């Protein structure tokens, strides 16, 4: 056999294999860098979206001293019994349905409130939740004076 032909073929095959392996290895590193950049961009966008969402939906801080002064009694944050017509048992019904804050109650429809009462049994069906979401909104927003005035009107109408 002619060594002059065999040696260049062997060197060529080795170079081809090395070139293939190096290309594959270096290509992966480049793709990894691209993937890292893509994920960093996605994370940055999600973080900015989260920040914007938090700013848009910031909770209104509860001012206990103002509420206590206006109502003349101690008011706990998200105490649903502050709402005219809601007592401890009805509050428990709503809590069992996942409604534990004034904000959550304010976002419910009157029909959904009535459904919670209906699901609670016969003794709760007689209650009228027509004003509860609006009262809850006033409590959530800290409009204590307006809430108390409205509740006084509601009591006077009975």
N, C-alpha and C positions, 0 to 999 in steps of 0.2 A: 504494500500500500504506500501511496505517496504522502509523506509527512507534510509536504508543502501545501497540500490541499486540506488535510485533516486539521492542522493547527489553526488556520484562519477560520475554518468552520466552527471549531470548538470555541475559539475566542469570540466569534460572532454570536454563537448561541448563549454563551455566558453573559455577554454584554446585553443581549436582548432580554434575558431573564432579569438581570439587574435593573435595566431600564424600566421594564414592566413593573417590578416590585417598587422601585423608587417613585415612579409616577403614581402608583396606587397609594403609597404611603403619604406622599406630599399632597396629593389631591384630597385625601381625607383631612389632613390638617387644615387645608384651605377651606373645605366645607365646614369643618368644626368652627373655624373662626367666623364664617358667614352665619352659621346657626347661632352662635353666641351673640352676635350683633343683632340678629333678628329677634331673639328672645329678650335681649336687653331693651330693644325698642318697644316690644310688646309690654313688658313689665312697666316701663316708663309711662306708656299710654294708659295702662290700667291704673297706675298710681295717680295720674293726673285726673282720670275719670272719677276715681274714688274720692279724691280731694274735692272736686267740683260737686259731687253728689252730697258729700257731707256738708259743704257750705250751703247748698240749696236746702237741705233738710235739717238744719241745725235745730235742736230742740230749744223751745223757749224756756228759760230758766224759771223755776218755781220760786216765788217770793212768799215764804210762809208768814213772815211778819205782817206783810200787807194783807194777806188773806185773813189772818187771825184778827187783825184790827177791824177789818170791814165786817166780818161775820160775827165777831165777838165771841169766838170760840176757837179752839185749836183745829186747824185744817191740816191734814196730812196730804202729801203729794199723791196724786192719782187715787184719792179716796172717792170712789164712785158714789158714796152716800151723800156727797155734797150736792149731787143733782137732785132737784125736787122730784119726789116720786120713787127714788131708789133707796131701799133700805138694805140692811145687811144680807138678807136672804137673796134679794135680787142681785146685789153685787156679787154674791157667790155664784149665782147662775151665769152671769156674764164672765166672771173669772174662769169658770169651768169651760166656757166656750173660747177662752184665749183672749178675752177683752179685759185687760188689766189696767189700762191707762185712759186718761181723759182724751188723749189724742186718738186712740183706737176707737173709743166710743163715738167721738165726733165724726169719724170717717164712716160710720155705719149708717145705713138707711133706716128710716123708721120701720120699714117692713122687716128688715133683718132683726131689729130690736124686738119687734112683736113676735117674730119666729122664736127667738131665744126664750121669751116669756111663755109662748105656747108649748115649747118643748119642756118647760119646767113643770107643767101640770096645770090642772084646773084652777088652783088658787092664784096663779100668776096671770092667767088670761085676762082678768078684769082690769089690769093696769094699762094706762095709756102712755106709751113711750113717745108720743108725738113731738115733745120738746126736748127730749133727752140728748140727741146729737148736738143740737144748737147750744144747750146749756153746757155740755161737755166741752164744746169748742171755746166758749167763753172762759171756762175754768182753765183749759189748756193754755189759752192766750193770756191769762192773768187779768181778764176784765172782771174783777171781783165786784166792783160797785154795780156795774151794769147787770151782772148775774144776780146779785142780791135784789136789786130793784125788780127785775123780771120775776124772780121767785116770789117776791111779795105780791106782785100782780096776780101770779098764778094762784097763790093761796087765797087772795081776796075774791077770786072768781069762783071759789068753791062754796 
